[in-house]
Amino acid sequence: MYRFPGSASAGKAPAYASGGYYLKDKTPALLADEMLGYVKAGYRADRMKVGGPDPQQEEERIHAVREAIGPDIPLMLDANNAWCE
């Protein structure tokens, strides 16, 4: 637990796994395996990189991960301003 200055009480912040980086030859299936591996390791939420230039490929990546980790694991998308102009 961590106590923030000025907070009334200490709380817990759940840990999540962050991955899904763009690597050569990483297919949506390999990405899904990576993200599922974090869930199997005990993480209860995943965050993955998004922001590639092809929206259809992004949709395929996100769909593959969601199918692999199931509907009950929160999935966060990290675009790092990739889609901003």
PDB file with SEQRES, HELIX, SHEET and CRYST1 records, atoms N, CA, C and O in Angstrom:
SEQRES   1 A   85  MET TYR ARG PHE PRO GLY SER ALA SER ALA GLY LYS ALA          
SEQRES   2 A   85  PRO ALA TYR ALA SER GLY GLY TYR TYR LEU LYS ASP LYS          
SEQRES   3 A   85  THR PRO ALA LEU LEU ALA ASP GLU MET LEU GLY TYR VAL          
SEQRES   4 A   85  LYS ALA GLY TYR ARG ALA ASP ARG MET LYS VAL GLY GLY          
SEQRES   5 A   85  PRO ASP PRO GLN GLN GLU GLU GLU ARG ILE HIS ALA VAL          
SEQRES   6 A   85  ARG GLU ALA ILE GLY PRO ASP ILE PRO LEU MET LEU ASP          
SEQRES   7 A   85  ALA ASN ASN ALA TRP CYS GLU                                  
HELIX    1 AA1 PRO A   28  LYS A   40  1                                  13    
HELIX    2 AA2 PRO A   55  ILE A   69  1                                  15    
SHEET    1 AA1 3 ALA A  17  GLY A  19  0                                        
SHEET    2 AA1 3 ASP A  46  LYS A  49  1                                        
SHEET    3 AA1 3 LEU A  75  ASP A  78  1                                        
CRYST1    1.000    1.000    1.000  90.00  90.00  90.00 P 1           1          
ATOM      1  N   MET A   1       0.839  -1.172   0.000  1.00  0.00           N  
ATOM      2  CA  MET A   1       0.000   0.000   0.000  1.00  0.00           C  
ATOM      3  C   MET A   1       0.886   1.238   0.000  1.00  0.00           C  
ATOM      4  O   MET A   1       2.037   1.206   0.436  1.00  0.00           O  
ATOM      5  N   TYR A   2       0.337   2.290  -0.483  1.00  0.00           N  
ATOM      6  CA  TYR A   2       1.058   3.544  -0.562  1.00  0.00           C  
ATOM      7  C   TYR A   2       0.147   4.655  -0.075  1.00  0.00           C  
ATOM      8  O   TYR A   2      -1.027   4.704  -0.442  1.00  0.00           O  
ATOM      9  N   ARG A   3       0.669   5.528   0.734  1.00  0.00           N  
ATOM     10  CA  ARG A   3      -0.135   6.629   1.259  1.00  0.00           C  
ATOM     11  C   ARG A   3       0.264   7.910   0.544  1.00  0.00           C  
ATOM     12  O   ARG A   3       1.432   8.298   0.570  1.00  0.00           O  
ATOM     13  N   PHE A   4      -0.682   8.559  -0.082  1.00  0.00           N  
ATOM     14  CA  PHE A   4      -0.447   9.806  -0.782  1.00  0.00           C  
ATOM     15  C   PHE A   4      -0.553  10.964   0.204  1.00  0.00           C  
ATOM     16  O   PHE A   4      -1.409  10.939   1.087  1.00  0.00           O  
ATOM     17  N   PRO A   5       0.297  11.974   0.070  1.00  0.00           N  
ATOM     18  CA  PRO A   5       0.197  13.134   0.964  1.00  0.00           C  
ATOM     19  C   PRO A   5      -1.205  13.749   0.906  1.00  0.00           C  
ATOM     20  O   PRO A   5      -1.748  13.999  -0.171  1.00  0.00           O  
ATOM     21  N   GLY A   6      -1.759  13.979   2.059  1.00  0.00           N  
ATOM     22  CA  GLY A   6      -3.072  14.599   2.138  1.00  0.00           C  
ATOM     23  C   GLY A   6      -4.230  13.631   2.009  1.00  0.00           C  
ATOM     24  O   GLY A   6      -5.386  14.048   2.078  1.00  0.00           O  
ATOM     25  N   SER A   7      -3.954  12.352   1.826  1.00  0.00           N  
ATOM     26  CA  SER A   7      -5.060  11.394   1.681  1.00  0.00           C  
ATOM     27  C   SER A   7      -5.616  11.050   3.055  1.00  0.00           C  
ATOM     28  O   SER A   7      -4.906  11.079   4.060  1.00  0.00           O  
ATOM     29  N   ALA A   8      -6.886  10.727   3.073  1.00  0.00           N  
ATOM     30  CA  ALA A   8      -7.551  10.398   4.330  1.00  0.00           C  
ATOM     31  C   ALA A   8      -7.214   8.982   4.784  1.00  0.00           C  
ATOM     32  O   ALA A   8      -7.163   8.706   5.982  1.00  0.00           O  
ATOM     33  N   SER A   9      -6.985   8.092   3.834  1.00  0.00           N  
ATOM     34  CA  SER A   9      -6.663   6.716   4.187  1.00  0.00           C  
ATOM     35  C   SER A   9      -5.828   6.097   3.079  1.00  0.00           C  
ATOM     36  O   SER A   9      -5.853   6.546   1.933  1.00  0.00           O  
ATOM     37  N   ALA A  10      -5.105   5.080   3.436  1.00  0.00           N  
ATOM     38  CA  ALA A  10      -4.296   4.359   2.452  1.00  0.00           C  
ATOM     39  C   ALA A  10      -5.177   3.339   1.744  1.00  0.00           C  
ATOM     40  O   ALA A  10      -6.040   2.720   2.366  1.00  0.00           O  
ATOM     41  N   GLY A  11      -4.966   3.170   0.485  1.00  0.00           N  
ATOM     42  CA  GLY A  11      -5.726   2.193  -0.277  1.00  0.00           C  
ATOM     43  C   GLY A  11      -4.782   1.300  -1.058  1.00  0.00           C  
ATOM     44  O   GLY A  11      -3.562   1.451  -0.992  1.00  0.00           O  
ATOM     45  N   LYS A  12      -5.344   0.401  -1.774  1.00  0.00           N  
ATOM     46  CA  LYS A  12      -4.548  -0.507  -2.580  1.00  0.00           C  
ATOM     47  C   LYS A  12      -4.705  -0.156  -4.052  1.00  0.00           C  
ATOM     48  O   LYS A  12      -5.790   0.214  -4.502  1.00  0.00           O  
ATOM     49  N   ALA A  13      -3.640  -0.271  -4.777  1.00  0.00           N  
ATOM     50  CA  ALA A  13      -3.667  -0.080  -6.222  1.00  0.00           C  
ATOM     51  C   ALA A  13      -3.334  -1.421  -6.862  1.00  0.00           C  
ATOM     52  O   ALA A  13      -2.235  -1.939  -6.667  1.00  0.00           O  
ATOM     53  N   PRO A  14      -4.258  -1.986  -7.616  1.00  0.00           N  
ATOM     54  CA  PRO A  14      -3.989  -3.293  -8.210  1.00  0.00           C  
ATOM     55  C   PRO A  14      -2.897  -3.199  -9.274  1.00  0.00           C  
ATOM     56  O   PRO A  14      -2.814  -2.220 -10.016  1.00  0.00           O  
ATOM     57  N   ALA A  15      -2.076  -4.220  -9.329  1.00  0.00           N  
ATOM     58  CA  ALA A  15      -1.028  -4.281 -10.350  1.00  0.00           C  
ATOM     59  C   ALA A  15      -1.630  -4.800 -11.652  1.00  0.00           C  
ATOM     60  O   ALA A  15      -2.549  -5.619 -11.645  1.00  0.00           O  
ATOM     61  N   TYR A  16      -1.099  -4.312 -12.762  1.00  0.00           N  
ATOM     62  CA  TYR A  16      -1.514  -4.819 -14.062  1.00  0.00           C  
ATOM     63  C   TYR A  16      -0.264  -5.059 -14.893  1.00  0.00           C  
ATOM     64  O   TYR A  16       0.792  -4.482 -14.635  1.00  0.00           O  
ATOM     65  N   ALA A  17      -0.403  -5.914 -15.891  1.00  0.00           N  
ATOM     66  CA  ALA A  17       0.709  -6.208 -16.793  1.00  0.00           C  
ATOM     67  C   ALA A  17       0.628  -5.278 -17.993  1.00  0.00           C  
ATOM     68  O   ALA A  17      -0.459  -4.975 -18.485  1.00  0.00           O  
ATOM     69  N   SER A  18       1.779  -4.832 -18.456  1.00  0.00           N  
ATOM     70  CA  SER A  18       1.842  -3.949 -19.613  1.00  0.00           C  
ATOM     71  C   SER A  18       2.714  -4.596 -20.676  1.00  0.00           C  
ATOM     72  O   SER A  18       3.857  -4.965 -20.406  1.00  0.00           O  
ATOM     73  N   GLY A  19       2.181  -4.735 -21.875  1.00  0.00           N  
ATOM     74  CA  GLY A  19       2.928  -5.376 -22.954  1.00  0.00           C  
ATOM     75  C   GLY A  19       2.315  -5.042 -24.289  1.00  0.00           C  
ATOM     76  O   GLY A  19       1.722  -3.979 -24.477  1.00  0.00           O  
ATOM     77  N   GLY A  20       2.469  -5.969 -25.213  1.00  0.00           N  
ATOM     78  CA  GLY A  20       1.883  -5.770 -26.526  1.00  0.00           C  
ATOM     79  C   GLY A  20       2.686  -4.848 -27.409  1.00  0.00           C  
ATOM     80  O   GLY A  20       2.151  -4.246 -28.340  1.00  0.00           O  
ATOM     81  N   TYR A  21       3.964  -4.735 -27.124  1.00  0.00           N  
ATOM     82  CA  TYR A  21       4.805  -3.855 -27.934  1.00  0.00           C  
ATOM     83  C   TYR A  21       4.912  -4.402 -29.354  1.00  0.00           C  
ATOM     84  O   TYR A  21       4.785  -5.603 -29.590  1.00  0.00           O  
ATOM     85  N   TYR A  22       5.145  -3.504 -30.273  1.00  0.00           N  
ATOM     86  CA  TYR A  22       5.254  -3.863 -31.679  1.00  0.00           C  
ATOM     87  C   TYR A  22       6.631  -4.453 -31.956  1.00  0.00           C  
ATOM     88  O   TYR A  22       7.645  -3.761 -31.859  1.00  0.00           O  
ATOM     89  N   LEU A  23       6.656  -5.702 -32.292  1.00  0.00           N  
ATOM     90  CA  LEU A  23       7.883  -6.383 -32.677  1.00  0.00           C  
ATOM     91  C   LEU A  23       7.677  -7.039 -34.028  1.00  0.00           C  
ATOM     92  O   LEU A  23       6.572  -7.472 -34.356  1.00  0.00           O  
ATOM     93  N   LYS A  24       8.731  -7.109 -34.801  1.00  0.00           N  
ATOM     94  CA  LYS A  24       8.648  -7.737 -36.112  1.00  0.00           C  
ATOM     95  C   LYS A  24       8.129  -9.171 -35.962  1.00  0.00           C  
ATOM     96  O   LYS A  24       8.568  -9.913 -35.083  1.00  0.00           O  
ATOM     97  N   ASP A  25       7.211  -9.538 -36.814  1.00  0.00           N  
ATOM     98  CA  ASP A  25       6.641 -10.888 -36.864  1.00  0.00           C  
ATOM     99  C   ASP A  25       5.743 -11.237 -35.678  1.00  0.00           C  
ATOM    100  O   ASP A  25       5.386 -12.404 -35.515  1.00  0.00           O  
ATOM    101  N   LYS A  26       5.366 -10.266 -34.848  1.00  0.00           N  
ATOM    102  CA  LYS A  26       4.425 -10.568 -33.758  1.00  0.00           C  
ATOM    103  C   LYS A  26       3.015 -10.492 -34.325  1.00  0.00           C  
ATOM    104  O   LYS A  26       2.481  -9.405 -34.545  1.00  0.00           O  
ATOM    105  N   THR A  27       2.428 -11.636 -34.556  1.00  0.00           N  
ATOM    106  CA  THR A  27       1.074 -11.726 -35.092  1.00  0.00           C  
ATOM    107  C   THR A  27       0.059 -11.455 -33.983  1.00  0.00           C  
ATOM    108  O   THR A  27       0.416 -11.466 -32.805  1.00  0.00           O  
ATOM    109  N   PRO A  28      -1.208 -11.212 -34.349  1.00  0.00           N  
ATOM    110  CA  PRO A  28      -2.228 -11.090 -33.311  1.00  0.00           C  
ATOM    111  C   PRO A  28      -2.293 -12.321 -32.404  1.00  0.00           C  
ATOM    112  O   PRO A  28      -2.542 -12.193 -31.205  1.00  0.00           O  
ATOM    113  N   ALA A  29      -2.073 -13.499 -32.961  1.00  0.00           N  
ATOM    114  CA  ALA A  29      -2.099 -14.726 -32.148  1.00  0.00           C  
ATOM    115  C   ALA A  29      -0.954 -14.735 -31.129  1.00  0.00           C  
ATOM    116  O   ALA A  29      -1.155 -15.113 -29.975  1.00  0.00           O  
ATOM    117  N   LEU A  30       0.225 -14.327 -31.546  1.00  0.00           N  
ATOM    118  CA  LEU A  30       1.357 -14.267 -30.614  1.00  0.00           C  
ATOM    119  C   LEU A  30       1.141 -13.192 -29.550  1.00  0.00           C  
ATOM    120  O   LEU A  30       1.502 -13.379 -28.388  1.00  0.00           O  
ATOM    121  N   LEU A  31       0.559 -12.083 -29.948  1.00  0.00           N  
ATOM    122  CA  LEU A  31       0.227 -11.031 -29.000  1.00  0.00           C  
ATOM    123  C   LEU A  31      -0.778 -11.548 -27.971  1.00  0.00           C  
ATOM    124  O   LEU A  31      -0.631 -11.302 -26.774  1.00  0.00           O  
ATOM    125  N   ALA A  32      -1.795 -12.262 -28.442  1.00  0.00           N  
ATOM    126  CA  ALA A  32      -2.807 -12.817 -27.546  1.00  0.00           C  
ATOM    127  C   ALA A  32      -2.170 -13.780 -26.551  1.00  0.00           C  
ATOM    128  O   ALA A  32      -2.524 -13.774 -25.372  1.00  0.00           O  
ATOM    129  N   ASP A  33      -1.237 -14.606 -27.012  1.00  0.00           N  
ATOM    130  CA  ASP A  33      -0.536 -15.533 -26.121  1.00  0.00           C  
ATOM    131  C   ASP A  33       0.264 -14.775 -25.061  1.00  0.00           C  
ATOM    132  O   ASP A  33       0.288 -15.161 -23.893  1.00  0.00           O  
ATOM    133  N   GLU A  34       0.921 -13.689 -25.488  1.00  0.00           N  
ATOM    134  CA  GLU A  34       1.689 -12.874 -24.552  1.00  0.00           C  
ATOM    135  C   GLU A  34       0.789 -12.325 -23.452  1.00  0.00           C  
ATOM    136  O   GLU A  34       1.090 -12.457 -22.266  1.00  0.00           O  
ATOM    137  N   MET A  35      -0.317 -11.708 -23.858  1.00  0.00           N  
ATOM    138  CA  MET A  35      -1.191 -11.065 -22.889  1.00  0.00           C  
ATOM    139  C   MET A  35      -1.889 -12.087 -21.986  1.00  0.00           C  
ATOM    140  O   MET A  35      -2.111 -11.815 -20.806  1.00  0.00           O  
ATOM    141  N   LEU A  36      -2.232 -13.246 -22.523  1.00  0.00           N  
ATOM    142  CA  LEU A  36      -2.815 -14.312 -21.715  1.00  0.00           C  
ATOM    143  C   LEU A  36      -1.793 -14.830 -20.706  1.00  0.00           C  
ATOM    144  O   LEU A  36      -2.147 -15.207 -19.589  1.00  0.00           O  
ATOM    145  N   GLY A  37      -0.538 -14.843 -21.104  1.00  0.00           N  
ATOM    146  CA  GLY A  37       0.516 -15.273 -20.186  1.00  0.00           C  
ATOM    147  C   GLY A  37       0.572 -14.416 -18.929  1.00  0.00           C  
ATOM    148  O   GLY A  37       0.844 -14.925 -17.841  1.00  0.00           O  
ATOM    149  N   TYR A  38       0.319 -13.125 -19.070  1.00  0.00           N  
ATOM    150  CA  TYR A  38       0.302 -12.246 -17.900  1.00  0.00           C  
ATOM    151  C   TYR A  38      -0.852 -12.614 -16.966  1.00  0.00           C  
ATOM    152  O   TYR A  38      -0.699 -12.613 -15.744  1.00  0.00           O  
ATOM    153  N   VAL A  39      -1.990 -12.923 -17.548  1.00  0.00           N  
ATOM    154  CA  VAL A  39      -3.145 -13.333 -16.739  1.00  0.00           C  
ATOM    155  C   VAL A  39      -2.827 -14.636 -16.017  1.00  0.00           C  
ATOM    156  O   VAL A  39      -3.132 -14.784 -14.834  1.00  0.00           O  
ATOM    157  N   LYS A  40      -2.222 -15.567 -16.719  1.00  0.00           N  
ATOM    158  CA  LYS A  40      -1.862 -16.851 -16.094  1.00  0.00           C  
ATOM    159  C   LYS A  40      -0.817 -16.668 -15.001  1.00  0.00           C  
ATOM    160  O   LYS A  40      -0.733 -17.476 -14.076  1.00  0.00           O  
ATOM    161  N   ALA A  41      -0.023 -15.608 -15.104  1.00  0.00           N  
ATOM    162  CA  ALA A  41       0.982 -15.318 -14.079  1.00  0.00           C  
ATOM    163  C   ALA A  41       0.368 -14.653 -12.846  1.00  0.00           C  
ATOM    164  O   ALA A  41       1.054 -14.448 -11.845  1.00  0.00           O  
ATOM    165  N   GLY A  42      -0.919 -14.315 -12.916  1.00  0.00           N  
ATOM    166  CA  GLY A  42      -1.609 -13.772 -11.757  1.00  0.00           C  
ATOM    167  C   GLY A  42      -2.078 -12.336 -11.866  1.00  0.00           C  
ATOM    168  O   GLY A  42      -2.747 -11.841 -10.959  1.00  0.00           O  
ATOM    169  N   TYR A  43      -1.747 -11.656 -12.945  1.00  0.00           N  
ATOM    170  CA  TYR A  43      -2.235 -10.288 -13.114  1.00  0.00           C  
ATOM    171  C   TYR A  43      -3.732 -10.317 -13.410  1.00  0.00           C  
ATOM    172  O   TYR A  43      -4.219 -11.218 -14.092  1.00  0.00           O  
ATOM    173  N   ARG A  44      -4.456  -9.329 -12.893  1.00  0.00           N  
ATOM    174  CA  ARG A  44      -5.901  -9.290 -13.072  1.00  0.00           C  
ATOM    175  C   ARG A  44      -6.338  -8.194 -14.027  1.00  0.00           C  
ATOM    176  O   ARG A  44      -7.526  -7.885 -14.114  1.00  0.00           O  
ATOM    177  N   ALA A  45      -5.375  -7.594 -14.757  1.00  0.00           N  
ATOM    178  CA  ALA A  45      -5.677  -6.605 -15.791  1.00  0.00           C  
ATOM    179  C   ALA A  45      -4.471  -6.536 -16.726  1.00  0.00           C  
ATOM    180  O   ALA A  45      -3.337  -6.787 -16.317  1.00  0.00           O  
ATOM    181  N   ASP A  46      -4.730  -6.195 -17.971  1.00  0.00           N  
ATOM    182  CA  ASP A  46      -3.680  -6.060 -18.986  1.00  0.00           C  
ATOM    183  C   ASP A  46      -3.760  -4.685 -19.634  1.00  0.00           C  
ATOM    184  O   ASP A  46      -4.840  -4.121 -19.805  1.00  0.00           O  
ATOM    185  N   ARG A  47      -2.597  -4.165 -19.987  1.00  0.00           N  
ATOM    186  CA  ARG A  47      -2.522  -2.934 -20.775  1.00  0.00           C  
ATOM    187  C   ARG A  47      -1.649  -3.244 -21.979  1.00  0.00           C  
ATOM    188  O   ARG A  47      -0.554  -3.788 -21.841  1.00  0.00           O  
ATOM    189  N   MET A  48      -2.147  -2.890 -23.174  1.00  0.00           N  
ATOM    190  CA  MET A  48      -1.384  -3.190 -24.387  1.00  0.00           C  
ATOM    191  C   MET A  48      -1.170  -1.947 -25.229  1.00  0.00           C  
ATOM    192  O   MET A  48      -1.983  -1.022 -25.225  1.00  0.00           O  
ATOM    193  N   LYS A  49      -0.073  -1.944 -25.940  1.00  0.00           N  
ATOM    194  CA  LYS A  49       0.230  -0.856 -26.851  1.00  0.00           C  
ATOM    195  C   LYS A  49      -0.700  -0.906 -28.052  1.00  0.00           C  
ATOM    196  O   LYS A  49      -0.996  -1.978 -28.578  1.00  0.00           O  
ATOM    197  N   VAL A  50      -1.152   0.249 -28.475  1.00  0.00           N  
ATOM    198  CA  VAL A  50      -1.913   0.422 -29.706  1.00  0.00           C  
ATOM    199  C   VAL A  50      -1.399   1.698 -30.367  1.00  0.00           C  
ATOM    200  O   VAL A  50      -0.608   2.435 -29.779  1.00  0.00           O  
ATOM    201  N   GLY A  51      -1.840   1.944 -31.559  1.00  0.00           N  
ATOM    202  CA  GLY A  51      -1.466   3.177 -32.222  1.00  0.00           C  
ATOM    203  C   GLY A  51      -0.788   2.976 -33.557  1.00  0.00           C  
ATOM    204  O   GLY A  51      -0.207   3.910 -34.110  1.00  0.00           O  
ATOM    205  N   GLY A  52      -0.856   1.765 -34.079  1.00  0.00           N  
ATOM    206  CA  GLY A  52      -0.287   1.508 -35.394  1.00  0.00           C  
ATOM    207  C   GLY A  52      -1.036   2.266 -36.477  1.00  0.00           C  
ATOM    208  O   GLY A  52      -2.150   2.738 -36.254  1.00  0.00           O  
ATOM    209  N   PRO A  53      -0.428   2.382 -37.647  1.00  0.00           N  
ATOM    210  CA  PRO A  53      -1.044   3.180 -38.711  1.00  0.00           C  
ATOM    211  C   PRO A  53      -2.258   2.536 -39.380  1.00  0.00           C  
ATOM    212  O   PRO A  53      -3.012   3.224 -40.069  1.00  0.00           O  
ATOM    213  N   ASP A  54      -2.459   1.238 -39.193  1.00  0.00           N  
ATOM    214  CA  ASP A  54      -3.557   0.540 -39.867  1.00  0.00           C  
ATOM    215  C   ASP A  54      -4.655   0.197 -38.854  1.00  0.00           C  
ATOM    216  O   ASP A  54      -4.482  -0.720 -38.051  1.00  0.00           O  
ATOM    217  N   PRO A  55      -5.785   0.923 -38.880  1.00  0.00           N  
ATOM    218  CA  PRO A  55      -6.861   0.665 -37.920  1.00  0.00           C  
ATOM    219  C   PRO A  55      -7.391  -0.769 -37.967  1.00  0.00           C  
ATOM    220  O   PRO A  55      -7.763  -1.320 -36.930  1.00  0.00           O  
ATOM    221  N   GLN A  56      -7.431  -1.374 -39.139  1.00  0.00           N  
ATOM    222  CA  GLN A  56      -7.926  -2.758 -39.234  1.00  0.00           C  
ATOM    223  C   GLN A  56      -6.985  -3.721 -38.507  1.00  0.00           C  
ATOM    224  O   GLN A  56      -7.444  -4.647 -37.838  1.00  0.00           O  
ATOM    225  N   GLN A  57      -5.679  -3.507 -38.634  1.00  0.00           N  
ATOM    226  CA  GLN A  57      -4.732  -4.364 -37.906  1.00  0.00           C  
ATOM    227  C   GLN A  57      -4.859  -4.159 -36.398  1.00  0.00           C  
ATOM    228  O   GLN A  57      -4.746  -5.108 -35.623  1.00  0.00           O  
ATOM    229  N   GLU A  58      -5.095  -2.918 -35.995  1.00  0.00           N  
ATOM    230  CA  GLU A  58      -5.299  -2.650 -34.569  1.00  0.00           C  
ATOM    231  C   GLU A  58      -6.536  -3.385 -34.058  1.00  0.00           C  
ATOM    232  O   GLU A  58      -6.515  -3.971 -32.975  1.00  0.00           O  
ATOM    233  N   GLU A  59      -7.598  -3.352 -34.831  1.00  0.00           N  
ATOM    234  CA  GLU A  59      -8.814  -4.057 -34.435  1.00  0.00           C  
ATOM    235  C   GLU A  59      -8.554  -5.551 -34.300  1.00  0.00           C  
ATOM    236  O   GLU A  59      -9.045  -6.178 -33.362  1.00  0.00           O  
ATOM    237  N   GLU A  60      -7.794  -6.126 -35.216  1.00  0.00           N  
ATOM    238  CA  GLU A  60      -7.460  -7.552 -35.147  1.00  0.00           C  
ATOM    239  C   GLU A  60      -6.636  -7.867 -33.900  1.00  0.00           C  
ATOM    240  O   GLU A  60      -6.857  -8.884 -33.241  1.00  0.00           O  
ATOM    241  N   ARG A  61      -5.693  -6.996 -33.584  1.00  0.00           N  
ATOM    242  CA  ARG A  61      -4.857  -7.202 -32.395  1.00  0.00           C  
ATOM    243  C   ARG A  61      -5.706  -7.163 -31.122  1.00  0.00           C  
ATOM    244  O   ARG A  61      -5.598  -8.038 -30.263  1.00  0.00           O  
ATOM    245  N   ILE A  62      -6.543  -6.142 -31.019  1.00  0.00           N  
ATOM    246  CA  ILE A  62      -7.373  -5.981 -29.819  1.00  0.00           C  
ATOM    247  C   ILE A  62      -8.357  -7.145 -29.697  1.00  0.00           C  
ATOM    248  O   ILE A  62      -8.545  -7.690 -28.610  1.00  0.00           O  
ATOM    249  N   HIS A  63      -8.969  -7.516 -30.791  1.00  0.00           N  
ATOM    250  CA  HIS A  63      -9.920  -8.631 -30.771  1.00  0.00           C  
ATOM    251  C   HIS A  63      -9.233  -9.926 -30.328  1.00  0.00           C  
ATOM    252  O   HIS A  63      -9.787 -10.677 -29.525  1.00  0.00           O  
ATOM    253  N   ALA A  64      -8.048 -10.188 -30.840  1.00  0.00           N  
ATOM    254  CA  ALA A  64      -7.322 -11.412 -30.481  1.00  0.00           C  
ATOM    255  C   ALA A  64      -7.019 -11.450 -28.986  1.00  0.00           C  
ATOM    256  O   ALA A  64      -7.164 -12.490 -28.343  1.00  0.00           O  
ATOM    257  N   VAL A  65      -6.601 -10.319 -28.440  1.00  0.00           N  
ATOM    258  CA  VAL A  65      -6.289 -10.271 -27.012  1.00  0.00           C  
ATOM    259  C   VAL A  65      -7.553 -10.450 -26.190  1.00  0.00           C  
ATOM    260  O   VAL A  65      -7.560 -11.226 -25.235  1.00  0.00           O  
ATOM    261  N   ARG A  66      -8.618  -9.750 -26.538  1.00  0.00           N  
ATOM    262  CA  ARG A  66      -9.870  -9.872 -25.783  1.00  0.00           C  
ATOM    263  C   ARG A  66     -10.366 -11.306 -25.795  1.00  0.00           C  
ATOM    264  O   ARG A  66     -10.804 -11.819 -24.765  1.00  0.00           O  
ATOM    265  N   GLU A  67     -10.303 -11.958 -26.943  1.00  0.00           N  
ATOM    266  CA  GLU A  67     -10.742 -13.358 -27.026  1.00  0.00           C  
ATOM    267  C   GLU A  67      -9.886 -14.243 -26.125  1.00  0.00           C  
ATOM    268  O   GLU A  67     -10.403 -15.165 -25.494  1.00  0.00           O  
ATOM    269  N   ALA A  68      -8.587 -13.973 -26.059  1.00  0.00           N  
ATOM    270  CA  ALA A  68      -7.677 -14.812 -25.273  1.00  0.00           C  
ATOM    271  C   ALA A  68      -7.858 -14.623 -23.770  1.00  0.00           C  
ATOM    272  O   ALA A  68      -7.875 -15.598 -23.020  1.00  0.00           O  
ATOM    273  N   ILE A  69      -7.993 -13.374 -23.328  1.00  0.00           N  
ATOM    274  CA  ILE A  69      -8.046 -13.133 -21.884  1.00  0.00           C  
ATOM    275  C   ILE A  69      -9.460 -13.209 -21.326  1.00  0.00           C  
ATOM    276  O   ILE A  69      -9.639 -13.280 -20.110  1.00  0.00           O  
ATOM    277  N   GLY A  70     -10.458 -13.194 -22.190  1.00  0.00           N  
ATOM    278  CA  GLY A  70     -11.842 -13.313 -21.747  1.00  0.00           C  
ATOM    279  C   GLY A  70     -12.444 -11.971 -21.365  1.00  0.00           C  
ATOM    280  O   GLY A  70     -11.751 -10.955 -21.334  1.00  0.00           O  
ATOM    281  N   PRO A  71     -13.736 -11.976 -21.075  1.00  0.00           N  
ATOM    282  CA  PRO A  71     -14.464 -10.727 -20.826  1.00  0.00           C  
ATOM    283  C   PRO A  71     -14.279 -10.141 -19.427  1.00  0.00           C  
ATOM    284  O   PRO A  71     -14.637  -8.986 -19.194  1.00  0.00           O  
ATOM    285  N   ASP A  72     -13.728 -10.914 -18.495  1.00  0.00           N  
ATOM    286  CA  ASP A  72     -13.664 -10.460 -17.110  1.00  0.00           C  
ATOM    287  C   ASP A  72     -12.343  -9.797 -16.729  1.00  0.00           C  
ATOM    288  O   ASP A  72     -12.226  -9.252 -15.631  1.00  0.00           O  
ATOM    289  N   ILE A  73     -11.356  -9.832 -17.605  1.00  0.00           N  
ATOM    290  CA  ILE A  73     -10.067  -9.192 -17.346  1.00  0.00           C  
ATOM    291  C   ILE A  73     -10.092  -7.798 -17.983  1.00  0.00           C  
ATOM    292  O   ILE A  73     -10.264  -7.684 -19.196  1.00  0.00           O  
ATOM    293  N   PRO A  74      -9.924  -6.747 -17.192  1.00  0.00           N  
ATOM    294  CA  PRO A  74      -9.874  -5.408 -17.789  1.00  0.00           C  
ATOM    295  C   PRO A  74      -8.716  -5.306 -18.790  1.00  0.00           C  
ATOM    296  O   PRO A  74      -7.604  -5.761 -18.524  1.00  0.00           O  
ATOM    297  N   LEU A  75      -9.002  -4.701 -19.941  1.00  0.00           N  
ATOM    298  CA  LEU A  75      -7.999  -4.501 -20.986  1.00  0.00           C  
ATOM    299  C   LEU A  75      -7.892  -3.012 -21.256  1.00  0.00           C  
ATOM    300  O   LEU A  75      -8.848  -2.376 -21.700  1.00  0.00           O  
ATOM    301  N   MET A  76      -6.715  -2.464 -20.983  1.00  0.00           N  
ATOM    302  CA  MET A  76      -6.462  -1.040 -21.207  1.00  0.00           C  
ATOM    303  C   MET A  76      -5.629  -0.883 -22.473  1.00  0.00           C  
ATOM    304  O   MET A  76      -4.778  -1.720 -22.775  1.00  0.00           O  
ATOM    305  N   LEU A  77      -5.881   0.186 -23.204  1.00  0.00           N  
ATOM    306  CA  LEU A  77      -5.159   0.459 -24.436  1.00  0.00           C  
ATOM    307  C   LEU A  77      -4.283   1.695 -24.231  1.00  0.00           C  
ATOM    308  O   LEU A  77      -4.748   2.725 -23.743  1.00  0.00           O  
ATOM    309  N   ASP A  78      -3.019   1.577 -24.608  1.00  0.00           N  
ATOM    310  CA  ASP A  78      -2.044   2.645 -24.409  1.00  0.00           C  
ATOM    311  C   ASP A  78      -1.569   3.131 -25.770  1.00  0.00           C  
ATOM    312  O   ASP A  78      -0.730   2.495 -26.409  1.00  0.00           O  
ATOM    313  N   ALA A  79      -2.115   4.271 -26.209  1.00  0.00           N  
ATOM    314  CA  ALA A  79      -1.779   4.808 -27.528  1.00  0.00           C  
ATOM    315  C   ALA A  79      -0.637   5.819 -27.493  1.00  0.00           C  
ATOM    316  O   ALA A  79      -0.098   6.155 -28.548  1.00  0.00           O  
ATOM    317  N   ASN A  80      -0.247   6.315 -26.314  1.00  0.00           N  
ATOM    318  CA  ASN A  80       0.853   7.282 -26.201  1.00  0.00           C  
ATOM    319  C   ASN A  80       0.788   8.383 -27.261  1.00  0.00           C  
ATOM    320  O   ASN A  80       1.804   8.719 -27.869  1.00  0.00           O  
ATOM    321  N   ASN A  81      -0.368   8.927 -27.477  1.00  0.00           N  
ATOM    322  CA  ASN A  81      -0.564  10.003 -28.446  1.00  0.00           C  
ATOM    323  C   ASN A  81      -0.279   9.598 -29.891  1.00  0.00           C  
ATOM    324  O   ASN A  81      -0.078  10.460 -30.747  1.00  0.00           O  
ATOM    325  N   ALA A  82      -0.261   8.310 -30.165  1.00  0.00           N  
ATOM    326  CA  ALA A  82       0.067   7.842 -31.509  1.00  0.00           C  
ATOM    327  C   ALA A  82      -0.916   8.304 -32.547  1.00  0.00           C  
ATOM    328  O   ALA A  82      -0.545   8.464 -33.710  1.00  0.00           O  
ATOM    329  N   TRP A  83      -2.171   8.529 -32.167  1.00  0.00           N  
ATOM    330  CA  TRP A  83      -3.190   8.922 -33.140  1.00  0.00           C  
ATOM    331  C   TRP A  83      -3.442  10.421 -33.137  1.00  0.00           C  
ATOM    332  O   TRP A  83      -4.385  10.891 -33.774  1.00  0.00           O  
ATOM    333  N   CYS A  84      -2.608  11.178 -32.426  1.00  0.00           N  
ATOM    334  CA  CYS A  84      -2.758  12.633 -32.414  1.00  0.00           C  
ATOM    335  C   CYS A  84      -1.957  13.238 -33.564  1.00  0.00           C  
ATOM    336  O   CYS A  84      -0.915  12.715 -33.959  1.00  0.00           O  
ATOM    337  N   GLU A  85      -2.451  14.313 -34.075  1.00  0.00           N  
ATOM    338  CA  GLU A  85      -1.719  15.000 -35.132  1.00  0.00           C  
ATOM    339  C   GLU A  85      -1.129  16.279 -34.635  1.00  0.00           C  
ATOM    340  O   GLU A  85      -0.474  16.993 -35.394  1.00  0.00           O  
TER     341      GLU A  85                                                      
END                                                                             
